[in-house]
Amino acid sequence: MIDRLIKKIIDMQNPTCVGLDTDFDYLPESMREDMATFEGASEAITEFNMNIVDKISDIVPAIKIQVAYYEMYGYEGLKAFDYTINYALGRGMIVIADCKRNDIGSTAGCYAKAYLGGTRVNEKTMRAFPADMVTVNGYLGTDGIAPFVKECKEKGKGIFVLVKTSNPSGAEVQDLRLENGITVYERMGELVEGWGSELIGRYGYSDVGAVVGATYPEQGAELRKKMPHTFFLIPGYGAQGGSAEGIKGCFDQRGLGGIVNNSRGIICAYKKPQYSGMTYWEAARAACLDMREDLRRAIGKMGR
């Protein structure tokens, strides 16, 4: 899977991932009028997502769909989550389900089947939420990651394991130092490199990737050196304060090694003065093009 993602990044010369963290309140007022049910809200969110996917699928390689923004609308919200996954797949995009799942081994196996593998009912195996990749929490250790790695091997899928997250309070745990002097997040990085050692593709990166926040540029550059085979999903660009210049250390000498997520900066772009007068989908496309140029200036040509 990582080879597919990297090839799309090279072909489009764009390491952008658009986060569809679609809160109902982010929608234009005209789409929110007279809505008073979860069903109505979810239908409006689905329409919003579809129009954005239609407008960006030829210039952006991947989307990341944060399940929490759909779960809060109950069953109807999960229908919107599922429809958005399948719609984006149909438009040729790589789909990352941002679910940060994990638990003990057997339960982790159920999560892995839900997003990467298949669920067997009698003689038939069906896919629940057919994402290409999923975010997972590795802080339960190897037995919680092994089922996801198994699905990656068998189904050609990918995962991104939390290593150094973009939120400020993540440092309360992740920056603690162990007896040997390294930090907790550095140890997690070592584990991720190991978990993905048998899944390295033609570009030198594994299907087992890492989440490394754009808000910690020095740590990101350090992790790139220590994790040469791990592809980074980089949240925190834009609204959270991460910059293109700050994250260039997450990329290798070929301009590869990461994909940069932007959620509100894209889906709420129509609210910004520079995109005034555009529809929300036109503004989303314009913001994606601006982000692509910003990243290109910092990172250079991808695949050089």
Contacts in CASP RR format, 6 or more apart in sequence:
PFRMAT RR
TARGET T0000
AUTHOR 0000-0000-0000
METHOD contacts of the structure
MODEL  1
MIDRLIKKIIDMQNPTCVGLDTDFDYLPESMREDMATFEGASEAITEFNM
NIVDKISDIVPAIKIQVAYYEMYGYEGLKAFDYTINYALGRGMIVIADCK
RNDIGSTAGCYAKAYLGGTRVNEKTMRAFPADMVTVNGYLGTDGIAPFVK
ECKEKGKGIFVLVKTSNPSGAEVQDLRLENGITVYERMGELVEGWGSELI
GRYGYSDVGAVVGATYPEQGAELRKKMPHTFFLIPGYGAQGGSAEGIKGC
FDQRGLGGIVNNSRGIICAYKKPQYSGMTYWEAARAACLDMREDLRRAIG
KMGR
1 94 0 8 1.000
1 132 0 8 1.000
1 133 0 8 1.000
1 152 0 8 1.000
1 156 0 8 1.000
1 157 0 8 1.000
1 158 0 8 1.000
1 207 0 8 1.000
2 158 0 8 1.000
2 199 0 8 1.000
2 201 0 8 1.000
2 203 0 8 1.000
2 205 0 8 1.000
2 206 0 8 1.000
2 207 0 8 1.000
2 209 0 8 1.000
2 231 0 8 1.000
3 201 0 8 1.000
3 202 0 8 1.000
3 203 0 8 1.000
4 94 0 8 1.000
4 132 0 8 1.000
5 61 0 8 1.000
5 62 0 8 1.000
5 94 0 8 1.000
5 132 0 8 1.000
5 133 0 8 1.000
5 231 0 8 1.000
5 259 0 8 1.000
6 203 0 8 1.000
6 205 0 8 1.000
6 231 0 8 1.000
6 256 0 8 1.000
6 257 0 8 1.000
8 61 0 8 1.000
8 62 0 8 1.000
8 94 0 8 1.000
9 15 0 8 1.000
9 61 0 8 1.000
9 256 0 8 1.000
9 258 0 8 1.000
9 259 0 8 1.000
9 302 0 8 1.000
10 256 0 8 1.000
10 302 0 8 1.000
10 303 0 8 1.000
11 61 0 8 1.000
12 59 0 8 1.000
12 60 0 8 1.000
12 61 0 8 1.000
13 292 0 8 1.000
13 296 0 8 1.000
13 301 0 8 1.000
13 302 0 8 1.000
14 59 0 8 1.000
14 60 0 8 1.000
14 61 0 8 1.000
14 288 0 8 1.000
14 292 0 8 1.000
14 295 0 8 1.000
14 296 0 8 1.000
14 302 0 8 1.000
15 61 0 8 1.000
15 251 0 8 1.000
15 257 0 8 1.000
15 258 0 8 1.000
15 259 0 8 1.000
15 260 0 8 1.000
15 295 0 8 1.000
15 299 0 8 1.000
15 302 0 8 1.000
16 60 0 8 1.000
16 61 0 8 1.000
16 62 0 8 1.000
16 259 0 8 1.000
16 260 0 8 1.000
16 262 0 8 1.000
16 288 0 8 1.000
16 291 0 8 1.000
16 292 0 8 1.000
16 295 0 8 1.000
17 60 0 8 1.000
17 61 0 8 1.000
17 62 0 8 1.000
17 63 0 8 1.000
17 64 0 8 1.000
17 96 0 8 1.000
17 233 0 8 1.000
17 259 0 8 1.000
17 260 0 8 1.000
17 261 0 8 1.000
17 262 0 8 1.000
18 52 0 8 1.000
18 56 0 8 1.000
18 60 0 8 1.000
18 62 0 8 1.000
18 63 0 8 1.000
18 64 0 8 1.000
18 261 0 8 1.000
18 262 0 8 1.000
18 263 0 8 1.000
18 266 0 8 1.000
18 267 0 8 1.000
18 284 0 8 1.000
18 288 0 8 1.000
19 63 0 8 1.000
19 64 0 8 1.000
19 65 0 8 1.000
19 66 0 8 1.000
19 98 0 8 1.000
19 261 0 8 1.000
19 262 0 8 1.000
19 263 0 8 1.000
19 266 0 8 1.000
19 267 0 8 1.000
20 49 0 8 1.000
20 52 0 8 1.000
20 63 0 8 1.000
20 64 0 8 1.000
20 65 0 8 1.000
20 66 0 8 1.000
20 69 0 8 1.000
20 84 0 8 1.000
20 263 0 8 1.000
20 267 0 8 1.000
21 66 0 8 1.000
21 68 0 8 1.000
21 69 0 8 1.000
21 263 0 8 1.000
21 264 0 8 1.000
21 267 0 8 1.000
22 45 0 8 1.000
22 48 0 8 1.000
22 49 0 8 1.000
22 69 0 8 1.000
22 70 0 8 1.000
22 267 0 8 1.000
23 69 0 8 1.000
24 32 0 8 1.000
24 35 0 8 1.000
24 41 0 8 1.000
24 44 0 8 1.000
24 45 0 8 1.000
24 73 0 8 1.000
25 32 0 8 1.000
26 48 0 8 1.000
26 264 0 8 1.000
26 267 0 8 1.000
26 268 0 8 1.000
27 44 0 8 1.000
27 45 0 8 1.000
27 48 0 8 1.000
27 280 0 8 1.000
28 270 0 8 1.000
28 280 0 8 1.000
31 44 0 8 1.000
31 47 0 8 1.000
31 48 0 8 1.000
32 44 0 8 1.000
35 41 0 8 1.000
35 44 0 8 1.000
37 76 0 8 1.000
38 73 0 8 1.000
38 74 0 8 1.000
38 75 0 8 1.000
38 76 0 8 1.000
38 77 0 8 1.000
39 76 0 8 1.000
40 76 0 8 1.000
41 73 0 8 1.000
41 76 0 8 1.000
41 77 0 8 1.000
42 70 0 8 1.000
42 73 0 8 1.000
42 76 0 8 1.000
42 77 0 8 1.000
42 79 0 8 1.000
42 80 0 8 1.000
43 80 0 8 1.000
45 70 0 8 1.000
45 73 0 8 1.000
45 77 0 8 1.000
45 80 0 8 1.000
46 79 0 8 1.000
46 80 0 8 1.000
46 83 0 8 1.000
46 84 0 8 1.000
48 267 0 8 1.000
48 280 0 8 1.000
49 80 0 8 1.000
49 84 0 8 1.000
49 87 0 8 1.000
50 84 0 8 1.000
50 87 0 8 1.000
51 280 0 8 1.000
51 281 0 8 1.000
52 266 0 8 1.000
52 267 0 8 1.000
52 280 0 8 1.000
52 281 0 8 1.000
52 284 0 8 1.000
53 63 0 8 1.000
53 84 0 8 1.000
53 87 0 8 1.000
53 88 0 8 1.000
53 91 0 8 1.000
53 93 0 8 1.000
54 91 0 8 1.000
54 281 0 8 1.000
55 281 0 8 1.000
55 282 0 8 1.000
55 284 0 8 1.000
55 285 0 8 1.000
56 266 0 8 1.000
56 284 0 8 1.000
56 285 0 8 1.000
56 288 0 8 1.000
57 88 0 8 1.000
57 91 0 8 1.000
57 92 0 8 1.000
57 93 0 8 1.000
59 285 0 8 1.000
59 288 0 8 1.000
59 289 0 8 1.000
59 292 0 8 1.000
60 93 0 8 1.000
60 288 0 8 1.000
61 93 0 8 1.000
61 94 0 8 1.000
61 259 0 8 1.000
62 93 0 8 1.000
62 94 0 8 1.000
62 95 0 8 1.000
62 96 0 8 1.000
62 259 0 8 1.000
63 88 0 8 1.000
63 93 0 8 1.000
63 94 0 8 1.000
63 95 0 8 1.000
63 96 0 8 1.000
64 96 0 8 1.000
64 97 0 8 1.000
64 98 0 8 1.000
64 233 0 8 1.000
64 261 0 8 1.000
64 263 0 8 1.000
65 81 0 8 1.000
65 84 0 8 1.000
65 85 0 8 1.000
65 88 0 8 1.000
65 95 0 8 1.000
65 96 0 8 1.000
65 97 0 8 1.000
65 98 0 8 1.000
65 131 0 8 1.000
66 98 0 8 1.000
66 263 0 8 1.000
67 81 0 8 1.000
67 97 0 8 1.000
67 98 0 8 1.000
67 99 0 8 1.000
70 77 0 8 1.000
70 78 0 8 1.000
70 80 0 8 1.000
70 81 0 8 1.000
71 77 0 8 1.000
71 78 0 8 1.000
71 81 0 8 1.000
73 80 0 8 1.000
81 129 0 8 1.000
82 128 0 8 1.000
82 129 0 8 1.000
85 95 0 8 1.000
85 97 0 8 1.000
85 129 0 8 1.000
85 130 0 8 1.000
85 131 0 8 1.000
86 130 0 8 1.000
88 95 0 8 1.000
89 95 0 8 1.000
89 130 0 8 1.000
89 132 0 8 1.000
94 132 0 8 1.000
94 133 0 8 1.000
95 131 0 8 1.000
95 132 0 8 1.000
95 133 0 8 1.000
96 131 0 8 1.000
96 132 0 8 1.000
96 133 0 8 1.000
96 134 0 8 1.000
96 135 0 8 1.000
96 160 0 8 1.000
96 233 0 8 1.000
97 115 0 8 1.000
97 129 0 8 1.000
97 131 0 8 1.000
97 133 0 8 1.000
97 134 0 8 1.000
97 135 0 8 1.000
98 134 0 8 1.000
98 135 0 8 1.000
99 111 0 8 1.000
99 115 0 8 1.000
99 134 0 8 1.000
99 135 0 8 1.000
99 136 0 8 1.000
100 135 0 8 1.000
100 136 0 8 1.000
100 137 0 8 1.000
100 162 0 8 1.000
101 108 0 8 1.000
101 111 0 8 1.000
101 112 0 8 1.000
101 115 0 8 1.000
101 134 0 8 1.000
101 135 0 8 1.000
101 136 0 8 1.000
101 137 0 8 1.000
102 108 0 8 1.000
102 111 0 8 1.000
102 136 0 8 1.000
102 137 0 8 1.000
102 138 0 8 1.000
102 139 0 8 1.000
102 140 0 8 1.000
102 144 0 8 1.000
102 145 0 8 1.000
103 111 0 8 1.000
103 140 0 8 1.000
103 144 0 8 1.000
104 140 0 8 1.000
104 143 0 8 1.000
104 144 0 8 1.000
105 143 0 8 1.000
105 144 0 8 1.000
105 146 0 8 1.000
105 147 0 8 1.000
108 140 0 8 1.000
108 143 0 8 1.000
108 144 0 8 1.000
108 145 0 8 1.000
108 146 0 8 1.000
108 147 0 8 1.000
108 148 0 8 1.000
109 147 0 8 1.000
109 148 0 8 1.000
111 134 0 8 1.000
111 136 0 8 1.000
111 147 0 8 1.000
111 148 0 8 1.000
112 147 0 8 1.000
112 148 0 8 1.000
112 150 0 8 1.000
112 151 0 8 1.000
113 119 0 8 1.000
113 128 0 8 1.000
113 151 0 8 1.000
114 128 0 8 1.000
114 129 0 8 1.000
115 128 0 8 1.000
115 129 0 8 1.000
115 131 0 8 1.000
115 134 0 8 1.000
116 131 0 8 1.000
116 133 0 8 1.000
116 134 0 8 1.000
116 148 0 8 1.000
116 151 0 8 1.000
116 152 0 8 1.000
116 155 0 8 1.000
116 157 0 8 1.000
116 158 0 8 1.000
116 159 0 8 1.000
117 127 0 8 1.000
117 151 0 8 1.000
117 154 0 8 1.000
117 155 0 8 1.000
117 157 0 8 1.000
118 125 0 8 1.000
118 126 0 8 1.000
118 127 0 8 1.000
118 128 0 8 1.000
119 125 0 8 1.000
119 126 0 8 1.000
119 127 0 8 1.000
119 128 0 8 1.000
131 157 0 8 1.000
132 157 0 8 1.000
132 158 0 8 1.000
133 157 0 8 1.000
133 158 0 8 1.000
133 159 0 8 1.000
133 160 0 8 1.000
134 148 0 8 1.000
134 157 0 8 1.000
134 158 0 8 1.000
134 159 0 8 1.000
134 160 0 8 1.000
135 159 0 8 1.000
135 160 0 8 1.000
135 161 0 8 1.000
135 162 0 8 1.000
135 211 0 8 1.000
135 233 0 8 1.000
136 145 0 8 1.000
136 148 0 8 1.000
136 159 0 8 1.000
136 160 0 8 1.000
136 161 0 8 1.000
136 162 0 8 1.000
137 161 0 8 1.000
137 162 0 8 1.000
138 144 0 8 1.000
138 145 0 8 1.000
138 161 0 8 1.000
138 162 0 8 1.000
138 188 0 8 1.000
138 191 0 8 1.000
139 162 0 8 1.000
139 188 0 8 1.000
141 191 0 8 1.000
142 191 0 8 1.000
142 195 0 8 1.000
145 159 0 8 1.000
145 161 0 8 1.000
145 191 0 8 1.000
145 195 0 8 1.000
148 158 0 8 1.000
148 159 0 8 1.000
149 159 0 8 1.000
149 195 0 8 1.000
149 196 0 8 1.000
149 199 0 8 1.000
149 208 0 8 1.000
151 157 0 8 1.000
152 158 0 8 1.000
152 159 0 8 1.000
152 199 0 8 1.000
152 207 0 8 1.000
152 208 0 8 1.000
153 198 0 8 1.000
153 199 0 8 1.000
156 207 0 8 1.000
157 207 0 8 1.000
158 207 0 8 1.000
158 208 0 8 1.000
158 209 0 8 1.000
159 207 0 8 1.000
159 208 0 8 1.000
159 209 0 8 1.000
160 209 0 8 1.000
160 210 0 8 1.000
160 211 0 8 1.000
160 233 0 8 1.000
161 188 0 8 1.000
161 192 0 8 1.000
161 195 0 8 1.000
161 208 0 8 1.000
161 209 0 8 1.000
161 210 0 8 1.000
161 211 0 8 1.000
162 188 0 8 1.000
162 210 0 8 1.000
162 211 0 8 1.000
163 174 0 8 1.000
163 185 0 8 1.000
163 188 0 8 1.000
163 189 0 8 1.000
163 192 0 8 1.000
163 210 0 8 1.000
163 211 0 8 1.000
163 212 0 8 1.000
163 223 0 8 1.000
164 174 0 8 1.000
164 185 0 8 1.000
164 210 0 8 1.000
164 211 0 8 1.000
164 212 0 8 1.000
164 213 0 8 1.000
164 216 0 8 1.000
164 219 0 8 1.000
164 220 0 8 1.000
164 223 0 8 1.000
165 174 0 8 1.000
165 211 0 8 1.000
165 213 0 8 1.000
165 235 0 8 1.000
166 213 0 8 1.000
166 214 0 8 1.000
166 215 0 8 1.000
166 216 0 8 1.000
166 235 0 8 1.000
166 236 0 8 1.000
166 240 0 8 1.000
166 242 0 8 1.000
168 215 0 8 1.000
173 184 0 8 1.000
174 183 0 8 1.000
174 184 0 8 1.000
174 185 0 8 1.000
174 188 0 8 1.000
175 183 0 8 1.000
175 184 0 8 1.000
175 185 0 8 1.000
176 183 0 8 1.000
176 184 0 8 1.000
177 183 0 8 1.000
177 184 0 8 1.000
178 184 0 8 1.000
178 187 0 8 1.000
185 219 0 8 1.000
185 223 0 8 1.000
186 222 0 8 1.000
186 223 0 8 1.000
186 226 0 8 1.000
189 210 0 8 1.000
189 223 0 8 1.000
189 226 0 8 1.000
189 227 0 8 1.000
189 230 0 8 1.000
190 226 0 8 1.000
192 208 0 8 1.000
192 209 0 8 1.000
192 210 0 8 1.000
192 227 0 8 1.000
192 230 0 8 1.000
193 206 0 8 1.000
193 226 0 8 1.000
193 227 0 8 1.000
193 228 0 8 1.000
193 229 0 8 1.000
193 230 0 8 1.000
194 208 0 8 1.000
195 208 0 8 1.000
196 206 0 8 1.000
196 207 0 8 1.000
196 208 0 8 1.000
196 209 0 8 1.000
196 229 0 8 1.000
196 230 0 8 1.000
197 206 0 8 1.000
197 229 0 8 1.000
199 206 0 8 1.000
199 207 0 8 1.000
199 208 0 8 1.000
200 206 0 8 1.000
200 229 0 8 1.000
201 207 0 8 1.000
203 256 0 8 1.000
204 229 0 8 1.000
205 229 0 8 1.000
205 230 0 8 1.000
205 231 0 8 1.000
205 256 0 8 1.000
205 257 0 8 1.000
206 229 0 8 1.000
206 230 0 8 1.000
206 231 0 8 1.000
208 230 0 8 1.000
209 230 0 8 1.000
209 231 0 8 1.000
209 232 0 8 1.000
209 233 0 8 1.000
210 223 0 8 1.000
210 227 0 8 1.000
210 230 0 8 1.000
210 231 0 8 1.000
210 232 0 8 1.000
210 233 0 8 1.000
211 232 0 8 1.000
211 233 0 8 1.000
211 234 0 8 1.000
211 235 0 8 1.000
212 219 0 8 1.000
212 220 0 8 1.000
212 223 0 8 1.000
212 232 0 8 1.000
212 233 0 8 1.000
212 234 0 8 1.000
212 250 0 8 1.000
213 220 0 8 1.000
213 234 0 8 1.000
213 235 0 8 1.000
213 236 0 8 1.000
214 234 0 8 1.000
214 235 0 8 1.000
214 236 0 8 1.000
214 237 0 8 1.000
214 238 0 8 1.000
214 240 0 8 1.000
214 241 0 8 1.000
214 242 0 8 1.000
214 243 0 8 1.000
214 246 0 8 1.000
214 247 0 8 1.000
214 250 0 8 1.000
214 260 0 8 1.000
215 236 0 8 1.000
215 240 0 8 1.000
215 241 0 8 1.000
215 242 0 8 1.000
217 242 0 8 1.000
217 243 0 8 1.000
217 246 0 8 1.000
217 247 0 8 1.000
217 249 0 8 1.000
220 232 0 8 1.000
220 247 0 8 1.000
220 249 0 8 1.000
220 250 0 8 1.000
221 249 0 8 1.000
221 250 0 8 1.000
223 230 0 8 1.000
223 232 0 8 1.000
223 250 0 8 1.000
224 232 0 8 1.000
224 249 0 8 1.000
224 250 0 8 1.000
224 251 0 8 1.000
224 252 0 8 1.000
224 257 0 8 1.000
228 252 0 8 1.000
231 257 0 8 1.000
231 258 0 8 1.000
231 259 0 8 1.000
232 250 0 8 1.000
232 257 0 8 1.000
232 258 0 8 1.000
232 259 0 8 1.000
233 258 0 8 1.000
233 259 0 8 1.000
233 261 0 8 1.000
234 247 0 8 1.000
234 250 0 8 1.000
234 258 0 8 1.000
234 259 0 8 1.000
234 260 0 8 1.000
234 261 0 8 1.000
235 261 0 8 1.000
236 242 0 8 1.000
236 261 0 8 1.000
236 262 0 8 1.000
237 243 0 8 1.000
237 244 0 8 1.000
237 247 0 8 1.000
237 260 0 8 1.000
237 261 0 8 1.000
237 262 0 8 1.000
237 291 0 8 1.000
238 262 0 8 1.000
238 265 0 8 1.000
239 262 0 8 1.000
239 263 0 8 1.000
239 264 0 8 1.000
239 265 0 8 1.000
244 260 0 8 1.000
244 294 0 8 1.000
244 295 0 8 1.000
244 297 0 8 1.000
244 298 0 8 1.000
244 299 0 8 1.000
245 298 0 8 1.000
246 298 0 8 1.000
247 260 0 8 1.000
247 298 0 8 1.000
248 298 0 8 1.000
248 299 0 8 1.000
250 257 0 8 1.000
250 258 0 8 1.000
251 257 0 8 1.000
251 258 0 8 1.000
251 299 0 8 1.000
254 302 0 8 1.000
254 303 0 8 1.000
254 304 0 8 1.000
255 299 0 8 1.000
255 300 0 8 1.000
255 301 0 8 1.000
255 302 0 8 1.000
255 303 0 8 1.000
255 304 0 8 1.000
256 302 0 8 1.000
256 303 0 8 1.000
260 291 0 8 1.000
260 295 0 8 1.000
262 287 0 8 1.000
262 291 0 8 1.000
265 272 0 8 1.000
265 287 0 8 1.000
266 284 0 8 1.000
266 287 0 8 1.000
266 288 0 8 1.000
266 291 0 8 1.000
267 280 0 8 1.000
267 284 0 8 1.000
269 275 0 8 1.000
269 280 0 8 1.000
269 283 0 8 1.000
269 284 0 8 1.000
269 286 0 8 1.000
269 287 0 8 1.000
270 277 0 8 1.000
270 278 0 8 1.000
270 279 0 8 1.000
270 280 0 8 1.000
270 282 0 8 1.000
270 283 0 8 1.000
270 284 0 8 1.000
272 283 0 8 1.000
272 287 0 8 1.000
275 282 0 8 1.000
275 283 0 8 1.000
275 286 0 8 1.000
275 287 0 8 1.000
278 286 0 8 1.000
END
